[in-house]
Amino acid sequence: MNRFTTGIVLGGVATVAGIAYLMQDQRTYHKVMKKGKKMAVKAEEVIDDMMDDLIER
């Protein structure tokens, strides 16, 4: 396998392991989900600002 495919496979395995860990530890799961929601809202605001700037030009 080439490096790219190996990286994709290893990344998938790491993701599955991380999700399995989060599902076992409810306190960490809720903490991560709360931060994730905040980050999603901030990202949405940044994208909206960028779109507004592009439209104004």
Backbone as numpy.savetxt, mean C-alpha at the origin, in Angstrom:
# Nx Ny Nz CAx CAy CAz Cx Cy Cz
15.05 -19.07 -14.02 14.21 -17.89 -14.02 15.09 -16.65 -14.02
14.58 -15.64 -14.66 15.36 -14.41 -14.64 15.12 -13.63 -13.33
15.86 -12.58 -13.13 15.79 -11.83 -11.87 14.43 -11.20 -11.63
13.82 -10.70 -12.70 12.52 -10.04 -12.54 11.48 -11.02 -12.02
11.41 -12.19 -12.64 10.44 -13.19 -12.23 10.71 -13.66 -10.81
11.96 -13.83 -10.47 12.32 -14.24 -9.11 11.88 -13.16 -8.11
12.07 -11.91 -8.46 11.66 -10.81 -7.58 10.16 -10.76 -7.39
9.41 -11.00 -8.47 7.95 -11.01 -8.37 7.49 -12.15 -7.46
8.07 -13.33 -7.64 7.68 -14.48 -6.83 8.02 -14.24 -5.36
9.23 -13.77 -5.08 9.62 -13.51 -3.70 8.79 -12.40 -3.07
8.45 -11.39 -3.85 7.59 -10.31 -3.35 6.21 -10.82 -3.00
5.68 -11.70 -3.82 4.38 -12.29 -3.54 4.39 -13.13 -2.27
5.46 -13.91 -2.10 5.59 -14.73 -0.89 5.69 -13.84 0.35
6.46 -12.77 0.26 6.61 -11.85 1.39 5.28 -11.18 1.72
4.52 -10.83 0.69 3.21 -10.20 0.90 2.26 -11.15 1.61
2.22 -12.39 1.15 1.34 -13.38 1.79 1.75 -13.60 3.24
3.04 -13.67 3.51 3.51 -13.85 4.88 3.12 -12.65 5.75
3.24 -11.45 5.21 2.87 -10.25 5.96 1.39 -10.20 6.26
0.57 -10.55 5.29 -0.88 -10.55 5.50 -1.26 -11.61 6.53
-0.63 -12.78 6.45 -0.92 -13.84 7.43 -0.56 -13.37 8.84
0.56 -12.66 8.98 0.95 -12.15 10.29 -0.06 -11.13 10.80
-0.49 -10.23 9.93 -1.45 -9.21 10.34 -2.79 -9.82 10.75
-3.19 -10.88 10.08 -4.47 -11.51 10.41 -4.41 -12.19 11.78
-3.23 -12.60 12.23 -3.09 -13.24 13.54 -3.06 -12.22 14.67
-2.45 -11.07 14.43 -2.29 -10.05 15.47 -3.28 -8.91 15.20
-4.42 -8.95 15.87 -5.50 -7.99 15.60 -5.11 -6.55 15.96
-4.33 -6.36 17.00 -3.94 -5.01 17.39 -3.10 -4.35 16.30
-2.12 -5.08 15.79 -1.27 -4.57 14.72 -2.09 -4.36 13.45
-3.01 -5.28 13.18 -3.87 -5.19 11.99 -4.66 -3.89 12.01
-5.29 -3.58 13.13 -6.09 -2.36 13.23 -5.22 -1.11 13.11
-4.03 -1.17 13.71 -3.12 -0.04 13.63 -2.69 0.24 12.19
-2.33 -0.83 11.48 -1.90 -0.69 10.09 -3.05 -0.20 9.21
-4.24 -0.74 9.43 -5.40 -0.34 8.63 -5.73 1.13 8.86
-5.62 1.59 10.10 -5.90 2.98 10.41 -4.92 3.91 9.70
-3.62 3.55 9.74 -2.61 4.34 9.05 -2.81 4.29 7.55
-3.18 3.12 7.04 -3.41 2.97 5.61 -4.54 3.85 5.12
-5.60 3.94 5.89 -6.73 4.79 5.51 -6.32 6.26 5.49
-5.53 6.67 6.49 -5.06 8.06 6.53 -4.17 8.37 5.32
-3.29 7.42 4.98 -2.40 7.62 3.84 -3.19 7.68 2.55
-4.24 6.89 2.43 -5.07 6.90 1.22 -5.77 8.25 1.07
-6.25 8.80 2.16 -6.92 10.10 2.11 -5.93 11.19 1.70
-4.73 11.15 2.28 -3.71 12.14 1.93 -3.31 12.02 0.46
-3.17 10.81 -0.02 -2.80 10.60 -1.43 -3.90 11.13 -2.34
-5.14 10.91 -1.96 -6.26 11.41 -2.76 -6.24 12.94 -2.82
-5.94 13.58 -1.69 -5.88 15.04 -1.66 -4.76 15.56 -2.56
-3.61 14.90 -2.51 -2.48 15.31 -3.34 -2.82 15.16 -4.82
-3.45 14.07 -5.18 -3.83 13.84 -6.58 -4.85 14.88 -7.02
-5.81 15.19 -6.16 -6.79 16.23 -6.50 -6.11 17.58 -6.73
-5.16 17.92 -5.86 -4.43 19.18 -6.03 -3.65 19.20 -7.34
-3.01 18.09 -7.67 -2.26 18.02 -8.92 -3.17 18.17 -10.12
-4.33 17.53 -10.08 -5.28 17.63 -11.19 -5.79 19.06 -11.33
-6.06 19.71 -10.20 -6.50 21.10 -10.26 -5.44 22.00 -10.87
-4.17 21.77 -10.52 -3.07 22.55 -11.07 -2.95 22.32 -12.57
-3.13 21.09 -13.00 -3.03 20.80 -14.44 -4.17 21.43 -15.22
-5.36 21.42 -14.63 -6.52 22.00 -15.32 -6.40 23.51 -15.43
-5.83 24.16 -14.41 -5.69 25.62 -14.40 -4.74 26.12 -15.46
-3.78 25.31 -15.87 -2.79 25.76 -16.85 -3.35 25.84 -18.19
